[in-house]
Amino acid sequence: MEYIIQSDGLAKYYKNFKALDGVSVHVPKGAIYGFVGRNGAGKTTFIRILSGVAFKTGGSFEIKGFKDTDPRLREARKIMGAVVETPSIYLDMTAEENIRQQCRILGKDFSCVKGILELVGLKDTGKKLAKDFSLGMRQRLGIAFSLVNDPEFLILDEPINGLDPQGIIEVRELLTRLNKERGMTILISSHILDELSKLATHYGFIERGKIIKEMSAEEIDHVCRHIVEVTVSDTKVLADVLGEMNVDFRITSDTEAEIYSEITVTPLVLRLHEKGCEVIKLSEHHESLESFFINLVGGAMND
């Protein structure tokens, strides 16, 4: 497999605190790589190192085959675009003026401006100033900045954090287009895991500065548990029946339970009916990405 970014034993210290502890990451070319971790796990530190905002203290990394010790790494970084933390936009400029200013900074002509504005859905904003944009519009403008160099690889740190549902959808659709239509590889960190699961093709899970697992979306779909949620009139009867059937389950409330084993619904309902237990509701789904992560590292996600 061809990797556009890979690191080996990357470490970073802040005084006595080890923010990264031997991080090894492999981002396949053409992937949308979901970088998952709790606050303080090391996500932003890793992203800042890759984008050149911070410097490593140990280990190594490569960008499209160029090691961090290679003097050509500066040139290799030109294939990258990054939005790290809050996008640095000019609030008293229009969207077009913002992109033109970014072109000046990077020594680019203005031929790309209209195409980028159309791509990020801001071509009709006219003379409206960025300070009057919604948070979602500002986020898309920040992403537009990172596209001026026509990058092959895009790094985004929490791009949907704080957005309303419409803003989240707009950013998701933009990233999908960049990946599908332009073949752009994207690394995206987020703690909104249900949204990330709608985008990512690969995942890296980081906890306390260490990568604890890398998986494809297909692998996660395979290992995430199939769950049947059932609401009944008497969970004591339900527990007795499921125990007799040798089924893996968990009682979650006075009336609800989760069943993890494969079951045939009709025999279960009939046996419960015979014992005077009514089935009120029954639904099937797969374990969410958030549940998978919590089970992987232990403890709840924090915002």
Secondary structure, 3 states (H helix, E strand, C coil): CCEEEEEEEEEEEECCEEEEEEECCEEECCCEEEEECCCCCCHHHHHHHHCCCCCCCEEEEEECCEECCCCCHHHHHHHEEEECCCCCCCCCCEHHHHHHHHHHHHCCCHHHHHHHHHHCCCCCCCCCEHHHCCHHHHHHHHHHHHHCCCCCEEEEECCCCCCCHHHHHHHHHHHHHHHHHHCCEEEEECCCHHHHCCCCCEEEEEECCEEEEEEEHHHHHHHCCEEEEEEECCHHHHHHHHHHCCCCEEECCCCEEEECCCCCHHHHHHHHHHCCCCEEEEEEEECCHHHHHHHHHCCCCCC
